[in-house]
């Protein structure tokens, strides 16, 4: 008995030393490990999807943030292999009922079980607002709306590949859906074709209902655009008469509309050979581009489906040419000839003027001015580039080409300052 007491006393007397030794050993081990693999704190690059957990029969009625940023603390070696897919951010609403007011839920970040030596220490945002509502679903018929009416003289039919769509969402939102619509545009379309188009949920006023899911979200629609059997489509052709004045060309013509629909006596329509002409448009004395509104020449017994005037634009340009003028005198400007004598070499030059042929024929040498600008030049010999202008409407200096456009200018003072006598 005495021996047992002695041993117990020895153990208790040395327990402090034992604990101290263990703590010292752990500290030495931790210091050595930290030196090789230090602890770091990093905000991960990229966004982590937020996982919402809630009870069956409910649905999220608002649009909370879908991603968050995560900060992780752990050993340096962990970050060398850590991937975003190993990080999860959870908003747990399990057991919470539907209500009108949103819940403020704290986000919790966790790492996959295989990730050791690290933990999520912060999530940004730290809380999100989530509104829960009763989940509802309802089948709705698909209706078709044509964005534009089919062309005059055509009929159009459209058939979706399925007649119904499933509307899913908060019960209040689903109840607002009066129709599910697909919009079809048949502009410039002919024949039978198939389009895959998005579906839209609308309320009773035709306004979009948001925050509901349509399954499917789009539908294939077969559209058939066919010409009416009682009408004929004709190409419009402007009837141009008369000749443009000499020196002018008709370079283009445009008109709108380019096609119309008629009905009536079939023999008369067949005799038109698919073309209907406008009333005559006289080109006589036309020297500029012009636009004219004209009627169509409709044969007796034929009727237009809708009265149409045709807008015709005829583009006219003058025939371009060039003309050479010789011996045009060079004038000087920018210097006082009372104080300075100016000598030019040469004194006259030849020029080529380009422009409309009819205007060139009326142009005279006196209309052309060639000059040398001497502003800022002093006594001496200078090389000056010539410039030109034309005193005639429709021309400018840009129409003039001076083949030899550099002149030698000698400037001397008429009353030179006397040189002082030494």
Secondary structure, DSSP 8 states (H G I E B T S, - for coil): -HHHHHHHHHHHHHHHHHHHHHHHHHHHHHHHHHHHS-EEEEE-SS-EEEEEE--TTEEE-S----EEEEEEEEEHHHHTT--GGGEEEEEE-TT----SS-EEEE-EEEE-TT--SEEEEEEESSEEEE-EEEEEEEEEEEEEEESS---TTEEEEEEES-SEEEEEEEHHHHHH--EEEEEE--TT--EEEEEEEE-EEE-TTS-B--SEEEESSEEEEEEEEEE-TT-EEEEEEEEEES---TTEEEEEEEEE--EEEEEE-HHHHHHTTTEEEEEEEE-TT--S-EEEEE-B---TTEEESS---EEEEEEEEE-EEEEEEEEEEEEEESS-TTTEEEEEESSEEEEEEEEEHHHHHH--GGGEEEEEE-TT--SEEEEEE-EEEE-STT--GGGEE-SS-EEEEEEEESS-------
